[in-house]
Amino acid sequence: MINPISSRFKLIMGFKMQKAIKILPHLLAIALFCGCMSSERVALNDLNTLKTDSKIIRLRDRAPLQFNEFINELSNVDVLVIGELHENKNHKAAEILLIETLATIKNLDVAFEMISSEKQPLIDKAYADTIPPENLLSAINWDKSWSVSHYGDIVRSAYKTANLKAANLSKNEINTIFAGAEPIKGDVSTTKGVKDKIKEGIELSHGKMDDKTLAAFIQVQQYKDRRMADVVNKSANLAILIAGRYHVQKDVGVPLHLIDFKTKKRFKTLLLGFKGDYAGIKEADYIWKFK
């Protein structure tokens, strides 16, 4: 059985300062993994309008689904992984709609790539202290590399109507991976084909880089995906994961790590897209397109 990241993640302790200086350019790159800046406010218009101004497609047969039909299809699902474009305001509105709808049906956990795992005790304390939603971000020391104007509404919604879960690596853990950490092992999640796809995505987003730096970037993404899979796999409730689109694709991200866990949970992948966007059954189970 594949162990979760918490048991396989071996810290490299006591490496010399000169080594830290040598890898500083690599460490500066972690900002690319920790957040995407955006100042665009999520427009919380009538969410019912969103249902009619968008299209949900079931990819196994390309069948269009009404929103309520999609919700019904989730009745037997234990984990829904949602891949967004970080800068798309329609995606945030859709995520809020899903959270608020599913929370009326089942106990719901909502895990975020945007919140690093070491903040879970702060989240738990916020619940224990009955911190009001408007004070939540301050209470958990929100990482402002993820724009408050972009993510504040959805995180507060998840905190208020569901159980908020932190699902990302900490910056210290990312530093450790760049310094050198034991590679993740898996039967389907760490194959050469998967790593090659991650490599293509990284180079497309960040340009060419030397082999050592590229290998570290790939490891960071795989550790992140393993962490997020671990969080939702341990959920006692219906779990939603909200993460960048590439992290949740069935052919490259979190779903492969869930398979490597030999999970008994039933999981589906939803990609949030845009008009003219395309995805196939190899990448996801559903795509939700917006005008």
C-alpha positions in Angstrom: 0.0 0.0 0.0 1.2 3.5 -0.9 1.9 5.6 2.2 0.5 9.2 2.4 2.9 12.1 2.1 3.1 12.6 5.9 4.8 9.2 6.4 7.1 9.4 3.3 8.2 12.9 3.5 11.8 12.9 4.9 13.1 16.2 5.9 16.7 17.0 5.1 17.9 18.5 8.3 21.0 20.6 9.0 22.1 21.2 5.4 24.8 23.9 5.3 24.0 27.6 4.6 26.1 27.5 1.4 23.9 24.8 0.0 20.8 26.9 0.9 22.4 29.9 -0.9 23.2 27.7 -3.9 19.5 26.7 -4.3 18.1 30.1 -3.6 17.0 30.7 -7.2 15.1 27.5 -7.0 13.5 28.5 -3.7 12.4 31.8 -5.2 10.4 29.8 -7.7 8.2 28.3 -5.1 6.0 31.4 -5.3 4.9 30.0 -8.6 3.5 27.0 -6.7 2.1 28.8 -3.7 -0.3 31.2 -5.3 -1.5 33.1 -8.3 -2.1 36.8 -7.8 -5.4 38.2 -8.9 -7.3 41.3 -8.0 -10.6 40.4 -9.8 -13.5 40.3 -7.4 -15.8 37.3 -7.6 -19.2 38.5 -8.8 -21.8 36.9 -6.6 -24.7 37.6 -8.8 -27.9 35.5 -8.8 -26.5 32.0 -8.6 -29.5 30.6 -10.4 -28.6 32.6 -13.4 -25.3 30.8 -13.5 -27.2 27.5 -13.9 -28.8 28.7 -17.1 -25.9 30.6 -18.5 -23.5 27.6 -18.5 -23.3 24.0 -19.6 -22.3 20.8 -17.7 -21.2 17.9 -19.9 -20.8 14.3 -18.8 -17.7 13.3 -20.8 -18.2 9.5 -21.1 -21.1 10.1 -23.5 -20.9 13.9 -24.1 -24.4 14.3 -22.6 -25.4 17.8 -21.4 -26.7 17.9 -17.9 -28.9 20.4 -16.0 -27.4 21.5 -12.7 -29.9 19.4 -10.7 -29.1 16.4 -12.9 -25.5 16.8 -12.1 -26.1 17.1 -8.4 -28.2 13.9 -8.6 -25.2 12.1 -10.3 -23.1 13.0 -7.3 -25.4 11.2 -4.8 -23.1 8.1 -4.7 -19.8 10.0 -4.9 -17.5 10.3 -1.9 -15.0 12.7 -3.4 -15.4 15.4 -6.0 -12.2 17.0 -7.3 -12.7 20.3 -9.0 -10.1 21.9 -11.3 -10.4 25.6 -11.8 -8.6 28.4 -13.6 -7.4 30.5 -10.7 -8.2 33.8 -12.4 -11.7 33.0 -13.6 -14.5 34.6 -11.5 -17.2 32.4 -12.9 -15.4 29.4 -11.5 -15.5 30.8 -8.0 -19.2 31.5 -8.3 -19.8 27.9 -9.5 -17.8 26.5 -6.6 -19.8 28.5 -4.2 -23.0 27.3 -5.8 -21.8 23.7 -5.5 -20.7 24.1 -1.9 -24.0 25.7 -0.8 -26.1 23.1 -2.7 -24.2 20.0 -1.6 -24.0 21.2 2.0 -27.8 21.1 2.2 -27.7 17.4 1.2 -24.8 15.9 3.1 -22.1 16.7 5.6 -19.5 18.3 3.5 -15.7 18.8 3.7 -14.1 21.4 1.4 -10.4 21.2 0.9 -8.4 24.0 -0.7 -5.1 24.0 -2.6 -4.9 27.6 -1.5 -4.5 26.7 2.2 -1.4 25.0 3.4 -1.8 22.0 5.8 0.0 23.6 8.8 -3.0 26.0 9.0 -5.5 23.3 9.9 -5.0 23.8 13.6 -5.9 27.5 13.1 -9.0 26.5 11.2 -10.0 24.0 13.9 -9.4 26.7 16.6 -11.6 29.2 14.5 -14.4 26.7 14.7 -13.9 26.0 18.4 -13.8 29.7 19.2 -16.8 30.4 16.9 -14.9 33.0 14.9 -17.4 34.7 12.6 -16.8 34.2 8.8 -15.8 37.8 8.3 -12.9 37.4 10.6 -11.8 34.0 9.4 -9.0 35.0 7.0 -7.2 37.0 9.7 -7.7 34.1 12.2 -5.9 31.7 9.9 -3.2 34.1 8.7 -4.4 33.9 5.1 -1.6 33.7 2.6 -2.1 36.8 0.5 -0.3 35.4 -2.5 -3.8 34.0 -3.1 -5.8 37.2 -3.6 -8.3 37.8 -0.8 -10.6 39.6 -3.3 -10.6 36.4 -5.4 -10.8 33.7 -2.7 -12.3 35.4 0.3 -16.0 34.7 -0.5 -15.5 31.0 -1.4 -13.4 30.3 1.7 -15.8 32.0 4.0 -18.7 30.1 2.3 -16.9 26.8 2.9 -16.2 27.7 6.5 -19.8 28.7 7.1 -21.7 25.9 5.4 -19.2 23.0 5.5 -16.0 21.8 7.1 -13.0 23.8 5.8 -9.9 21.8 5.2 -6.3 22.8 4.4 -4.7 20.7 1.7 -1.5 22.2 0.4 2.2 21.8 1.3 3.7 24.4 3.6 6.5 26.7 2.2 8.9 24.9 4.5 8.0 21.6 2.9 8.4 23.0 -0.5 11.8 24.4 0.5 12.8 20.9 1.6 11.8 19.3 -1.7 14.0 21.8 -3.5 16.8 21.0 -1.1 16.4 17.3 -1.6 13.7 14.9 -0.5 12.9 11.3 -1.0 10.9 10.9 -4.3 7.3 9.9 -4.1 6.6 6.3 -5.0 3.4 5.0 -6.7 2.2 2.5 -9.2 0.3 4.9 -11.5 1.0 8.4 -10.2 4.7 8.5 -10.7 5.3 6.8 -14.0 7.5 8.3 -16.7 4.4 9.2 -18.7 2.9 11.1 -15.9 6.1 13.0 -15.1 6.5 13.8 -18.8 3.1 15.4 -18.9 3.9 17.4 -15.8 7.1 18.5 -17.4 5.3 19.7 -20.4 2.9 21.7 -18.3 5.6 23.3 -16.2 7.7 24.3 -19.3 4.6 25.7 -21.0 3.8 27.8 -17.9 7.3 28.8 -16.8 9.6 28.2 -19.7 12.7 26.1 -20.1 14.9 25.4 -17.1 17.8 23.2 -16.3 17.2 19.5 -15.6 17.8 19.7 -11.8 15.4 22.6 -11.3 12.8 21.0 -13.6 13.1 17.7 -11.6 12.5 19.7 -8.4 9.4 21.4 -9.8 8.0 18.0 -10.9 8.6 16.7 -7.4 6.8 19.7 -5.8 3.8 19.1 -8.0 3.7 15.4 -7.2 4.0 16.1 -3.5 1.3 18.6 -3.7 -1.0 16.2 -5.5 -0.2 13.5 -3.0 -1.0 15.8 -0.1 -4.3 16.9 -1.6 -5.3 13.3 -2.3 -4.4 12.3 1.2 -6.6 15.0 2.7 -9.7 14.1 0.8 -9.1 10.4 1.1 -9.1 10.7 4.9 -12.4 12.7 4.9 -15.3 11.1 6.9 -17.8 13.1 4.8 -18.5 14.0 1.2 -15.3 15.8 0.2 -14.7 18.5 -2.4 -11.2 19.5 -3.4 -10.7 22.9 -5.1 -7.4 23.1 -6.9 -5.8 24.3 -10.1 -7.1 22.4 -13.1 -3.9 20.6 -13.9 -3.7 19.2 -10.4 -7.0 17.3 -10.7 -6.8 15.9 -14.2 -7.3 12.1 -14.2 -4.3 11.5 -16.3 -1.8 13.5 -14.3 -2.9 14.6 -10.8 -4.8 13.9 -7.7 -7.0 11.0 -9.1 -3.9 8.9 -9.8 -2.7 9.3 -6.2 -6.1 8.2 -5.0 -5.8 5.1 -7.1 -2.3 4.5 -5.6 -3.9 4.7 -2.1 -6.1 1.8 -3.2 -8.9 4.0 -1.9 -12.4 2.5 -1.5 -13.9 6.0 -2.0 -15.8 6.7 -5.2 -14.4 9.8 -6.8 -15.2 12.0 -9.8 -13.3 14.8 -11.5 -15.0 18.0 -12.6 -13.1 20.5 -14.8 -14.3 24.1 -14.8 -13.8 25.5 -18.3 -15.0 28.2 -20.7 -16.8 28.5 -24.0 -14.9 26.5 -26.7 -13.0 24.6 -24.1 -12.5 20.8 -24.6 -11.7 17.9 -22.4 -12.1 14.1 -22.9 -12.8 11.2 -20.6 -9.1 10.6 -20.0 -8.8 14.0 -18.3 -12.1 14.2 -16.4 -15.6 12.9 -15.8 -17.3 16.2 -16.3 -16.6 19.7 -17.7 -18.6 22.8 -16.8 -18.4 25.5 -19.4 -19.2 29.2 -18.9 -19.8 31.9 -21.4 
